[in-house]
Amino acid sequence: MLETRSRIVILGAGFGGLTAANMLRKGLSAEHHIVVIDKKDYFLMGVVNLWILGGNRRLEDSKVSLSNFNEINRL
């Protein structure tokens, strides 16, 4: 089967968007370009907000940089 290059754009870097990007990268050749677009440059799991409000954690320590995610997953 002939595989053509494509550019895949995923809107939103929440659980769904990052999981989709990761699964697509694992399933497609490196010739396919995957882009994740979000209004933020970091990922923050929702439950962490409660820890931040309670003073158990700082926002700066809870963010996961999307550029780090992209490098690790070759996006």
C-alpha positions as CSV (number, residue, x, y, z in Angstrom):
1,M,0.0,0.0,0.0
2,L,1.3,3.4,-1.0
3,E,1.6,5.8,2.0
4,T,1.6,9.5,1.3
5,R,2.9,12.3,3.6
6,S,0.3,14.2,5.5
7,R,0.0,17.0,8.0
8,I,-2.3,16.2,10.9
9,V,-3.5,19.1,13.1
10,I,-5.0,18.3,16.5
11,L,-6.9,21.1,18.3
12,G,-6.5,21.0,22.1
13,A,-3.7,19.7,24.2
14,G,-5.9,18.0,26.9
15,F,-6.0,14.3,27.6
16,G,-7.7,13.5,24.3
17,G,-5.5,15.7,22.1
18,L,-2.2,14.5,23.6
19,T,-3.3,10.8,23.6
20,A,-4.4,11.1,20.0
21,A,-1.1,12.7,19.0
22,N,0.9,10.0,20.9
23,M,-1.1,7.2,19.3
24,L,-0.8,8.7,15.8
25,R,2.9,9.1,16.2
26,K,3.3,5.5,17.2
27,G,1.1,4.2,14.4
28,L,2.4,6.4,11.5
29,S,5.8,6.8,9.9
30,A,8.0,9.8,10.8
31,E,7.1,11.3,7.4
32,H,3.7,12.4,8.7
33,H,3.8,15.7,10.5
34,I,1.6,16.0,13.6
35,V,0.8,19.4,15.2
36,V,-1.0,19.9,18.4
37,I,-2.5,23.4,18.8
38,D,-3.6,24.8,22.2
39,K,-4.1,28.3,23.6
40,K,-1.6,27.3,26.4
41,D,2.0,26.2,26.1
42,Y,1.6,23.7,28.9
43,F,-0.6,20.8,30.2
44,L,-2.1,20.9,33.6
45,M,-4.2,18.0,35.0
46,G,-7.5,19.2,36.4
47,V,-7.2,17.7,39.9
48,V,-3.9,19.5,40.4
49,N,-6.0,22.7,40.7
50,L,-7.4,21.5,44.0
51,W,-3.9,20.9,45.3
52,I,-2.8,24.4,44.2
53,L,-5.9,26.0,45.9
54,G,-5.2,24.1,49.0
55,G,-1.6,25.3,49.1
56,N,-0.1,21.8,48.7
57,R,1.4,22.5,45.3
58,R,2.6,25.5,43.2
59,L,1.3,26.2,39.7
60,E,4.8,26.5,38.3
61,D,5.7,23.0,39.7
62,S,2.6,21.4,38.2
63,K,2.8,22.5,34.6
64,V,4.1,20.1,31.9
65,S,5.6,21.9,29.0
66,L,4.1,21.0,25.7
67,S,7.4,21.5,24.0
68,N,8.9,18.8,26.2
69,F,6.0,16.5,25.3
70,N,6.6,17.2,21.6
71,E,10.3,16.4,21.8
72,I,9.7,13.2,23.7
73,N,7.0,12.0,21.3
74,R,8.8,13.4,18.1
75,L,5.9,15.6,17.1
